[in-house]
Amino acid sequence: MTVRITRRLGDSPRNRGSSGATCPDIFELSDGNFAVIGTDRTKELDGGLPADSARADQERIVVITRETLIRAKKDIPDV
Protein backbone atom coordinates (compact mmCIF):
# COMPACT_ATOMS: atom_id res chain seq x y z
CA MET A 1 0.00 0.00 0.00
CA THR A 2 1.35 3.39 -0.99
CA VAL A 3 1.02 6.10 1.63
CA ARG A 4 -0.26 9.41 0.30
CA ILE A 5 -1.29 12.81 1.61
CA THR A 6 -5.05 12.88 2.17
CA ARG A 7 -5.53 16.42 3.47
CA ARG A 8 -3.93 19.54 4.86
CA LEU A 9 -4.51 20.39 8.50
CA GLY A 10 -5.11 24.07 9.04
CA ASP A 11 -4.76 26.87 6.55
CA SER A 12 -2.43 26.88 3.57
CA PRO A 13 0.75 28.95 3.84
CA ARG A 14 -0.78 31.50 1.48
CA ASN A 15 -3.86 31.84 3.75
CA ARG A 16 -1.49 32.38 6.66
CA GLY A 17 0.06 35.34 4.85
CA SER A 18 2.99 33.75 3.06
CA SER A 19 3.83 35.27 -0.30
CA GLY A 20 5.04 31.86 -1.49
CA ALA A 21 4.04 28.27 -0.85
CA THR A 22 7.25 27.16 0.87
CA CYS A 23 6.30 27.51 4.52
CA PRO A 24 5.55 25.12 7.38
CA ASP A 25 2.64 22.78 6.72
CA ILE A 26 0.93 19.79 8.33
CA PHE A 27 -0.71 16.93 6.43
CA GLU A 28 -2.71 13.83 7.35
CA LEU A 29 -1.56 10.68 5.56
CA SER A 30 -3.63 7.80 4.24
CA ASP A 31 -2.17 5.48 6.92
CA GLY A 32 -3.41 7.77 9.72
CA ASN A 33 -0.01 9.31 10.45
CA PHE A 34 0.92 12.95 9.97
CA ALA A 35 3.65 14.64 7.94
CA VAL A 36 5.16 18.01 8.79
CA ILE A 37 7.07 20.42 6.59
CA GLY A 38 9.26 22.55 8.80
CA THR A 39 12.76 23.81 9.39
CA ASP A 40 15.31 21.15 10.32
CA ARG A 41 16.79 22.32 13.65
CA THR A 42 18.19 18.95 14.71
CA LYS A 43 21.78 20.13 15.20
CA GLU A 44 20.69 23.08 17.32
CA LEU A 45 18.11 21.33 19.52
CA ASP A 46 19.32 17.70 19.77
CA GLY A 47 21.51 18.29 22.81
CA GLY A 48 18.63 19.92 24.68
CA LEU A 49 16.21 16.99 24.47
CA PRO A 50 14.90 15.91 27.88
CA ALA A 51 16.59 12.89 29.47
CA ASP A 52 13.55 10.70 28.77
CA SER A 53 13.54 11.56 25.05
CA ALA A 54 15.66 10.20 22.22
CA ARG A 55 15.96 10.65 18.48
CA ALA A 56 16.83 7.84 16.07
CA ASP A 57 19.42 8.48 13.35
CA GLN A 58 16.70 8.70 10.67
CA GLU A 59 14.62 11.20 12.72
CA ARG A 60 14.93 14.98 12.66
CA ILE A 61 13.74 17.71 14.97
CA VAL A 62 11.55 19.87 12.76
CA VAL A 63 10.24 23.27 13.84
CA ILE A 64 6.99 24.80 12.64
CA THR A 65 5.59 28.16 13.59
CA ARG A 66 3.16 28.51 16.46
CA GLU A 67 0.61 29.95 14.03
CA THR A 68 0.83 26.86 11.81
CA LEU A 69 -0.03 24.51 14.68
CA ILE A 70 -2.72 26.73 16.16
CA ARG A 71 -4.48 27.02 12.80
CA ALA A 72 -4.26 23.23 12.36
CA LYS A 73 -5.84 22.56 15.76
CA LYS A 74 -9.39 22.66 14.35
CA ASP A 75 -8.51 19.87 11.91
CA ILE A 76 -6.65 17.54 14.30
CA PRO A 77 -8.83 14.55 15.24
CA ASP A 78 -9.53 13.87 18.91
CA VAL A 79 -8.88 10.16 18.42
C-alpha positions as CSV (number, residue, x, y, z in Angstrom):
1,M,0.0,0.0,0.0
2,T,1.3,3.4,-1.0
3,V,1.0,6.1,1.6
4,R,-0.3,9.4,0.3
5,I,-1.3,12.8,1.6
6,T,-5.0,12.9,2.2
7,R,-5.5,16.4,3.5
8,R,-3.9,19.5,4.9
9,L,-4.5,20.4,8.5
10,G,-5.1,24.1,9.0
11,D,-4.8,26.9,6.5
12,S,-2.4,26.9,3.6
13,P,0.8,28.9,3.8
14,R,-0.8,31.5,1.5
15,N,-3.9,31.8,3.7
16,R,-1.5,32.4,6.7
17,G,0.1,35.3,4.9
18,S,3.0,33.7,3.1
19,S,3.8,35.3,-0.3
20,G,5.0,31.9,-1.5
21,A,4.0,28.3,-0.9
22,T,7.2,27.2,0.9
23,C,6.3,27.5,4.5
24,P,5.5,25.1,7.4
25,D,2.6,22.8,6.7
26,I,0.9,19.8,8.3
27,F,-0.7,16.9,6.4
28,E,-2.7,13.8,7.3
29,L,-1.6,10.7,5.6
30,S,-3.6,7.8,4.2
31,D,-2.2,5.5,6.9
32,G,-3.4,7.8,9.7
33,N,0.0,9.3,10.4
34,F,0.9,13.0,10.0
35,A,3.6,14.6,7.9
36,V,5.2,18.0,8.8
37,I,7.1,20.4,6.6
38,G,9.3,22.6,8.8
39,T,12.8,23.8,9.4
40,D,15.3,21.1,10.3
41,R,16.8,22.3,13.6
42,T,18.2,18.9,14.7
43,K,21.8,20.1,15.2
44,E,20.7,23.1,17.3
45,L,18.1,21.3,19.5
46,D,19.3,17.7,19.8
47,G,21.5,18.3,22.8
48,G,18.6,19.9,24.7
49,L,16.2,17.0,24.5
50,P,14.9,15.9,27.9
51,A,16.6,12.9,29.5
52,D,13.6,10.7,28.8
53,S,13.5,11.6,25.1
54,A,15.7,10.2,22.2
55,R,16.0,10.6,18.5
56,A,16.8,7.8,16.1
57,D,19.4,8.5,13.3
58,Q,16.7,8.7,10.7
59,E,14.6,11.2,12.7
60,R,14.9,15.0,12.7
61,I,13.7,17.7,15.0
62,V,11.5,19.9,12.8
63,V,10.2,23.3,13.8
64,I,7.0,24.8,12.6
65,T,5.6,28.2,13.6
66,R,3.2,28.5,16.5
67,E,0.6,29.9,14.0
68,T,0.8,26.9,11.8
69,L,0.0,24.5,14.7
70,I,-2.7,26.7,16.2
71,R,-4.5,27.0,12.8
72,A,-4.3,23.2,12.4
73,K,-5.8,22.6,15.8
74,K,-9.4,22.7,14.3
75,D,-8.5,19.9,11.9
76,I,-6.7,17.5,14.3
77,P,-8.8,14.6,15.2
78,D,-9.5,13.9,18.9
79,V,-8.9,10.2,18.4
